[in-house]
Amino acid sequence: MSSPDPRLFSARNRRLILLLITGHLLWSGLVVSLHYAGMLVTKSGPWWDFGFIAVQLFAAAQLLLPALLLEPAERQRGFYLFWGTALAVLTWSFSQLPAVDDWQPLLNAGKAGFLLLTATLIGTVLAQYVKRLWEIIPICLAMTIADFSSWLLGPTAEFSRQIQTYYTAPTGPKPLIDMVLVKFAFPDSARLLPVFGISDWIMVVFFISVANRYRKNDNLLGVAGSTIARQKRLRCYVPIPVVALCGALVWAQSGHLFIPALPLIAGVTLLWHTLGALLSWRQAAR
């Protein structure tokens, strides 16, 4: 299989992808720094956990701004096949790196950054195929039903058990599912811990990209993300799907439970757009 011509990426998209790569490398450095800072915390609690989660998610949200400016383009199947295979191979290669204790935090942080970058690109591409904003309704419903079913009866229940068992008393090789789990730094923890899967971030980016495509402001703290990205000003970007994911993580950490994040992300996002539509209709009726 021959590699696609790099010119298939426009000059603008090449610059934005390079910016995304650089940003995710810096984010990985932040995670490593938080890990070593967290090891100095001798007494952790729910507020410390919430703070560490919020900082890492907030930083990850800012990395999405360049993705909102990516230009959509028609691609052949071979293009997606090549890059999909390349990203899958790189993801598998990360999981095969030898576990050296001194380098483990750096490797896990680099892997987490790579997974977020991969999910960002996938979610952005998937959003291009949503032809109307209301199409996210059946997507949200299907995603919620599928994730709950998998959590209760399907493979997700087994995967969560394997991960919980391994990270409680790590013996033997890591579970296979570990290679697609994003890990965060936590206070008073000797290692980075898994918090969500790559599919969760794919859907976060998907909902953000759909909102951006249809000019719907999903920023909880001000103007739309695309406006912030174009103006290149120092502003906070806190999109609703990221807030929903943060809520799911805090809920899971505080109760020491495994909670499927996708239904909460879908429900909160759908509620946000519904309230926005109702508000617009009310203003138009005046």
ChimeraX attribute file (.defattr): number of C-alpha atoms within 10 A of each C-alpha:
attribute: neighborCount
match mode: 1-to-1
recipient: residues
	/A:1	6
	/A:2	7
	/A:3	11
	/A:4	14
	/A:5	8
	/A:6	9
	/A:7	8
	/A:8	13
	/A:9	14
	/A:10	14
	/A:11	11
	/A:12	11
	/A:13	17
	/A:14	15
	/A:15	14
	/A:16	19
	/A:17	18
	/A:18	12
	/A:19	15
	/A:20	20
	/A:21	17
	/A:22	13
	/A:23	20
	/A:24	24
	/A:25	19
	/A:26	16
	/A:27	23
	/A:28	25
	/A:29	16
	/A:30	16
	/A:31	28
	/A:32	22
	/A:33	15
	/A:34	20
	/A:35	24
	/A:36	18
	/A:37	14
	/A:38	21
	/A:39	15
	/A:40	12
	/A:41	13
	/A:42	9
	/A:43	9
	/A:44	13
	/A:45	10
	/A:46	13
	/A:47	11
	/A:48	16
	/A:49	19
	/A:50	18
	/A:51	14
	/A:52	20
	/A:53	20
	/A:54	18
	/A:55	14
	/A:56	18
	/A:57	19
	/A:58	18
	/A:59	19
	/A:60	20
	/A:61	20
	/A:62	18
	/A:63	23
	/A:64	26
	/A:65	21
	/A:66	21
	/A:67	24
	/A:68	23
	/A:69	19
	/A:70	19
	/A:71	11
	/A:72	12
	/A:73	10
	/A:74	8
	/A:75	9
	/A:76	8
	/A:77	8
	/A:78	13
	/A:79	15
	/A:80	14
	/A:81	12
	/A:82	15
	/A:83	13
	/A:84	14
	/A:85	11
	/A:86	13
	/A:87	14
	/A:88	13
	/A:89	11
	/A:90	15
	/A:91	17
	/A:92	14
	/A:93	12
	/A:94	17
	/A:95	18
	/A:96	10
	/A:97	10
	/A:98	10
	/A:99	11
	/A:100	9
	/A:101	10
	/A:102	8
	/A:103	10
	/A:104	16
	/A:105	24
	/A:106	18
	/A:107	20
	/A:108	27
	/A:109	26
	/A:110	22
	/A:111	24
	/A:112	28
	/A:113	24
	/A:114	21
	/A:115	25
	/A:116	27
	/A:117	25
	/A:118	19
	/A:119	22
	/A:120	23
	/A:121	18
	/A:122	19
	/A:123	23
	/A:124	24
	/A:125	18
	/A:126	16
	/A:127	21
	/A:128	15
	/A:129	9
	/A:130	15
	/A:131	12
	/A:132	10
	/A:133	13
	/A:134	12
	/A:135	11
	/A:136	19
	/A:137	14
	/A:138	10
	/A:139	11
	/A:140	21
	/A:141	14
	/A:142	13
	/A:143	17
	/A:144	20
	/A:145	13
	/A:146	14
	/A:147	17
	/A:148	18
	/A:149	14
	/A:150	15
	/A:151	18
	/A:152	12
	/A:153	11
	/A:154	13
	/A:155	12
	/A:156	18
	/A:157	16
	/A:158	14
	/A:159	16
	/A:160	16
	/A:161	12
	/A:162	17
	/A:163	18
	/A:164	15
	/A:165	13
	/A:166	16
	/A:167	13
	/A:168	9
	/A:169	8
	/A:170	11
	/A:171	9
	/A:172	7
	/A:173	7
	/A:174	14
	/A:175	12
	/A:176	13
	/A:177	14
	/A:178	16
	/A:179	20
	/A:180	21
	/A:181	22
	/A:182	23
	/A:183	23
	/A:184	24
	/A:185	29
	/A:186	25
	/A:187	23
	/A:188	19
	/A:189	16
	/A:190	13
	/A:191	19
	/A:192	22
	/A:193	16
	/A:194	18
	/A:195	17
	/A:196	21
	/A:197	21
	/A:198	19
	/A:199	18
	/A:200	22
	/A:201	26
	/A:202	23
	/A:203	24
	/A:204	27
	/A:205	29
	/A:206	25
	/A:207	27
	/A:208	27
	/A:209	28
	/A:210	24
	/A:211	21
	/A:212	19
	/A:213	18
	/A:214	12
	/A:215	12
	/A:216	17
	/A:217	20
	/A:218	24
	/A:219	19
	/A:220	14
	/A:221	12
	/A:222	14
	/A:223	14
	/A:224	20
	/A:225	31
	/A:226	22
	/A:227	15
	/A:228	18
	/A:229	19
	/A:230	12
	/A:231	10
	/A:232	10
	/A:233	9
	/A:234	8
	/A:235	14
	/A:236	17
	/A:237	25
	/A:238	21
	/A:239	26
	/A:240	23
	/A:241	29
	/A:242	27
	/A:243	21
	/A:244	21
	/A:245	24
	/A:246	20
	/A:247	18
	/A:248	21
	/A:249	23
	/A:250	20
	/A:251	16
	/A:252	16
	/A:253	17
	/A:254	13
	/A:255	11
	/A:256	9
	/A:257	12
	/A:258	19
	/A:259	18
	/A:260	23
	/A:261	23
	/A:262	26
	/A:263	23
	/A:264	18
	/A:265	28
	/A:266	25
	/A:267	16
	/A:268	17
	/A:269	25
	/A:270	20
	/A:271	12
	/A:272	15
	/A:273	18
	/A:274	13
	/A:275	11
	/A:276	15
	/A:277	13
	/A:278	11
	/A:279	12
	/A:280	11
	/A:281	11
	/A:282	10
	/A:283	9
	/A:284	8
	/A:285	7
	/A:286	5
